[in-house]
Amino acid sequence: MASDIRKATSTSHRKKLTQERDTLLKQPAELQAYDEKHRHYADMKISLDLDDGVNVNYGKFGDLLAEVKAVTGGGDEE
């Protein structure tokens, strides 16, 4: 990837390749963090009651699910 960046013929192409590389470098850390969070919730063995509905059940998983804030009406905390 580094050689492709050096060989890029235009600034825009070089910038695009650099951004792709940066994204790929960040992904392992993001996946590790998600895995740890997922393991924590799995260890909690949360029980779900279908009669509670989506809002309540999704709320039990905190920020593990990306859509939980949209479903439960929570604000954007990032």
Backbone as JSON Lines, residues from 0, in Angstrom:
{"i":0,"aa":"M","n":[0.84,-1.18,0.0],"ca":[0.0,0.0,0.0],"c":[0.88,1.25,0.0]}
{"i":1,"aa":"A","n":[1.96,1.23,0.76],"ca":[2.84,2.4,0.82],"c":[3.45,2.7,-0.53]}
{"i":2,"aa":"S","n":[3.82,1.65,-1.26],"ca":[4.4,1.89,-2.59],"c":[3.35,2.45,-3.56]}
{"i":3,"aa":"D","n":[2.12,2.01,-3.4],"ca":[1.04,2.56,-4.23],"c":[0.84,4.04,-3.95]}
{"i":4,"aa":"I","n":[0.95,4.42,-2.7],"ca":[0.79,5.83,-2.33],"c":[1.91,6.65,-2.94]}
{"i":5,"aa":"R","n":[3.13,6.14,-2.86],"ca":[4.26,6.87,-3.44],"c":[4.15,6.97,-4.96]}
{"i":6,"aa":"K","n":[3.59,5.95,-5.6],"ca":[3.48,5.92,-7.06],"c":[2.26,6.66,-7.59]}
{"i":7,"aa":"A","n":[1.4,7.11,-6.71],"ca":[0.17,7.79,-7.16],"c":[0.54,9.0,-8.02]}
{"i":8,"aa":"T","n":[-0.2,9.14,-9.11],"ca":[0.13,10.2,-10.08],"c":[-0.54,11.53,-9.77]}
{"i":9,"aa":"S","n":[-1.57,11.5,-8.96],"ca":[-2.23,12.76,-8.62],"c":[-2.38,12.89,-7.11]}
{"i":10,"aa":"T","n":[-2.51,14.1,-6.66],"ca":[-2.67,14.37,-5.24],"c":[-3.97,13.77,-4.71]}
{"i":11,"aa":"S","n":[-5.03,13.85,-5.49],"ca":[-6.32,13.31,-5.05],"c":[-6.25,11.79,-4.9]}
{"i":12,"aa":"H","n":[-5.58,11.12,-5.82],"ca":[-5.43,9.67,-5.73],"c":[-4.57,9.3,-4.54]}
{"i":13,"aa":"R","n":[-3.51,10.06,-4.3],"ca":[-2.63,9.81,-3.15],"c":[-3.41,9.99,-1.85]}
{"i":14,"aa":"K","n":[-4.22,11.03,-1.81],"ca":[-5.01,11.31,-0.6],"c":[-6.03,10.18,-0.36]}
{"i":15,"aa":"K","n":[-6.66,9.71,-1.43],"ca":[-7.63,8.62,-1.31],"c":[-6.95,7.35,-0.8]}
{"i":16,"aa":"L","n":[-5.81,7.02,-1.33],"ca":[-5.07,5.84,-0.88],"c":[-4.62,5.97,0.57]}
{"i":17,"aa":"T","n":[-4.21,7.16,0.95],"ca":[-3.8,7.4,2.34],"c":[-4.98,7.22,3.28]}
{"i":18,"aa":"Q","n":[-6.14,7.72,2.9],"ca":[-7.33,7.56,3.74],"c":[-7.73,6.09,3.86]}
{"i":19,"aa":"E","n":[-7.65,5.36,2.76],"ca":[-7.96,3.93,2.79],"c":[-7.0,3.19,3.71]}
{"i":20,"aa":"R","n":[-5.71,3.53,3.62],"ca":[-4.71,2.9,4.49],"c":[-5.01,3.2,5.96]}
{"i":21,"aa":"D","n":[-5.31,4.45,6.26],"ca":[-5.61,4.84,7.64],"c":[-6.84,4.09,8.17]}
{"i":22,"aa":"T","n":[-7.84,3.93,7.32],"ca":[-9.04,3.19,7.72],"c":[-8.7,1.73,8.03]}
{"i":23,"aa":"L","n":[-7.91,1.13,7.16],"ca":[-7.52,-0.27,7.37],"c":[-6.67,-0.44,8.62]}
{"i":24,"aa":"L","n":[-5.85,0.53,8.94],"ca":[-5.01,0.45,10.13],"c":[-5.83,0.57,11.41]}
{"i":25,"aa":"K","n":[-6.93,1.31,11.36],"ca":[-7.78,1.51,12.54],"c":[-8.71,0.33,12.8]}
{"i":26,"aa":"Q","n":[-9.05,-0.42,11.77],"ca":[-10.04,-1.48,11.91],"c":[-9.7,-2.55,12.93]}
{"i":27,"aa":"P","n":[-8.48,-3.06,13.02],"ca":[-8.21,-4.09,14.04],"c":[-8.5,-3.61,15.47]}
{"i":28,"aa":"A","n":[-8.15,-2.39,15.78],"ca":[-8.41,-1.86,17.12],"c":[-9.91,-1.71,17.36]}
{"i":29,"aa":"E","n":[-10.65,-1.27,16.35],"ca":[-12.1,-1.13,16.48],"c":[-12.75,-2.5,16.67]}
{"i":30,"aa":"L","n":[-12.29,-3.48,15.92],"ca":[-12.84,-4.83,16.04],"c":[-12.53,-5.43,17.41]}
{"i":31,"aa":"Q","n":[-11.33,-5.18,17.92],"ca":[-10.96,-5.68,19.25],"c":[-11.84,-5.05,20.32]}
{"i":32,"aa":"A","n":[-12.08,-3.75,20.23],"ca":[-12.93,-3.06,21.2],"c":[-14.36,-3.6,21.14]}
{"i":33,"aa":"Y","n":[-14.87,-3.81,19.92],"ca":[-16.22,-4.35,19.78],"c":[-16.29,-5.77,20.34]}
{"i":34,"aa":"D","n":[-15.26,-6.57,20.1],"ca":[-15.23,-7.93,20.61],"c":[-15.27,-7.94,22.13]}
{"i":35,"aa":"E","n":[-14.52,-7.07,22.76],"ca":[-14.51,-6.99,24.23],"c":[-15.87,-6.58,24.76]}
{"i":36,"aa":"K","n":[-16.49,-5.61,24.1],"ca":[-17.82,-5.14,24.5],"c":[-18.84,-6.26,24.32]}
{"i":37,"aa":"H","n":[-18.75,-6.96,23.19],"ca":[-19.66,-8.05,22.9],"c":[-19.52,-9.17,23.93]}
{"i":38,"aa":"R","n":[-18.28,-9.49,24.28],"ca":[-18.02,-10.54,25.27],"c":[-18.61,-10.15,26.63]}
{"i":39,"aa":"H","n":[-18.49,-8.89,27.0],"ca":[-19.04,-8.41,28.27],"c":[-20.55,-8.63,28.32]}
{"i":40,"aa":"Y","n":[-21.25,-8.24,27.26],"ca":[-22.7,-8.42,27.24],"c":[-23.08,-9.9,27.16]}
{"i":41,"aa":"A","n":[-22.28,-10.71,26.47],"ca":[-22.56,-12.14,26.4],"c":[-22.4,-12.78,27.78]}
{"i":42,"aa":"D","n":[-21.4,-12.34,28.52],"ca":[-21.18,-12.88,29.86],"c":[-22.29,-12.5,30.83]}
{"i":43,"aa":"M","n":[-22.97,-11.41,30.55],"ca":[-24.07,-10.97,31.41],"c":[-25.3,-11.85,31.25]}
{"i":44,"aa":"K","n":[-25.38,-12.59,30.15],"ca":[-26.51,-13.48,29.87],"c":[-27.85,-12.77,30.08]}
{"i":45,"aa":"I","n":[-28.02,-11.69,29.38],"ca":[-29.22,-10.87,29.47],"c":[-30.42,-11.65,28.96]}
{"i":46,"aa":"S","n":[-31.47,-11.66,29.75],"ca":[-32.69,-12.34,29.31],"c":[-33.61,-11.31,28.65]}
{"i":47,"aa":"L","n":[-34.25,-11.74,27.58],"ca":[-35.15,-10.87,26.85],"c":[-36.58,-11.37,27.01]}
{"i":48,"aa":"D","n":[-37.49,-10.43,27.14],"ca":[-38.91,-10.75,27.19],"c":[-39.55,-10.1,25.98]}
{"i":49,"aa":"L","n":[-40.06,-10.89,25.06],"ca":[-40.64,-10.35,23.84],"c":[-41.82,-9.42,24.12]}
{"i":50,"aa":"D","n":[-42.47,-9.59,25.25],"ca":[-43.59,-8.71,25.61],"c":[-43.12,-7.31,25.99]}
{"i":51,"aa":"D","n":[-41.84,-7.16,26.3],"ca":[-41.3,-5.84,26.66],"c":[-41.19,-4.93,25.44]}
{"i":52,"aa":"G","n":[-41.06,-5.48,24.28],"ca":[-40.95,-4.68,23.07],"c":[-39.5,-4.36,22.73]}
{"i":53,"aa":"V","n":[-39.35,-3.8,21.54],"ca":[-38.03,-3.51,21.0],"c":[-37.3,-2.46,21.84]}
{"i":54,"aa":"N","n":[-37.98,-1.39,22.21],"ca":[-37.31,-0.31,22.95],"c":[-36.65,-0.82,24.22]}
{"i":55,"aa":"V","n":[-37.36,-1.6,24.99],"ca":[-36.82,-2.11,26.25],"c":[-35.71,-3.12,26.01]}
{"i":56,"aa":"N","n":[-35.93,-4.06,25.1],"ca":[-34.93,-5.1,24.85],"c":[-33.66,-4.53,24.24]}
{"i":57,"aa":"Y","n":[-33.77,-3.63,23.3],"ca":[-32.56,-3.02,22.72],"c":[-31.83,-2.21,23.77]}
{"i":58,"aa":"G","n":[-32.56,-1.56,24.64],"ca":[-31.95,-0.76,25.7],"c":[-31.09,-1.57,26.64]}
{"i":59,"aa":"K","n":[-31.36,-2.85,26.75],"ca":[-30.58,-3.72,27.63],"c":[-29.16,-3.94,27.12]}
{"i":60,"aa":"F","n":[-28.91,-3.63,25.86],"ca":[-27.6,-3.87,25.27],"c":[-26.75,-2.61,25.17]}
{"i":61,"aa":"G","n":[-27.15,-1.56,25.82],"ca":[-26.35,-0.34,25.85],"c":[-25.95,0.13,24.47]}
{"i":62,"aa":"D","n":[-24.67,0.38,24.28],"ca":[-24.18,0.91,23.0],"c":[-23.63,-0.19,22.09]}
{"i":63,"aa":"L","n":[-23.93,-1.44,22.4],"ca":[-23.44,-2.54,21.57],"c":[-24.04,-2.52,20.18]}
{"i":64,"aa":"L","n":[-25.32,-2.18,20.09],"ca":[-26.01,-2.14,18.81],"c":[-25.98,-0.71,18.28]}
{"i":65,"aa":"A","n":[-25.58,-0.54,17.04],"ca":[-25.45,0.8,16.46],"c":[-26.78,1.52,16.41]}
{"i":66,"aa":"E","n":[-27.86,0.8,16.14],"ca":[-29.16,1.44,15.96],"c":[-29.9,1.66,17.27]}
{"i":67,"aa":"V","n":[-29.35,1.26,18.39],"ca":[-30.08,1.33,19.65],"c":[-30.52,2.76,19.98]}
{"i":68,"aa":"K","n":[-29.7,3.74,19.67],"ca":[-30.05,5.12,19.97],"c":[-31.23,5.59,19.13]}
{"i":69,"aa":"A","n":[-31.28,5.16,17.89],"ca":[-32.41,5.53,17.03],"c":[-33.69,4.84,17.48]}
{"i":70,"aa":"V","n":[-33.57,3.59,17.92],"ca":[-34.74,2.82,18.32],"c":[-35.28,3.3,19.65]}
{"i":71,"aa":"T","n":[-34.38,3.54,20.61],"ca":[-34.82,3.91,21.96],"c":[-34.99,5.42,22.12]}
{"i":72,"aa":"G","n":[-34.59,6.19,21.12],"ca":[-34.76,7.64,21.2],"c":[-33.65,8.34,21.94]}
{"i":73,"aa":"G","n":[-32.54,7.66,22.18],"ca":[-31.41,8.27,22.88],"c":[-30.68,9.25,21.99]}
{"i":74,"aa":"G","n":[-30.0,10.22,22.6],"ca":[-29.25,11.21,21.84],"c":[-27.91,10.68,21.4]}
{"i":75,"aa":"D","n":[-27.23,11.39,20.54],"ca":[-25.91,11.0,20.04],"c":[-24.87,11.42,21.07]}
{"i":76,"aa":"E","n":[-24.2,10.45,21.69],"ca":[-23.26,10.74,22.76],"c":[-21.82,10.82,22.28]}
{"i":77,"aa":"E","n":[-21.54,10.63,21.02],"ca":[-20.15,10.63,20.54],"c":[-19.65,11.98,20.27]}
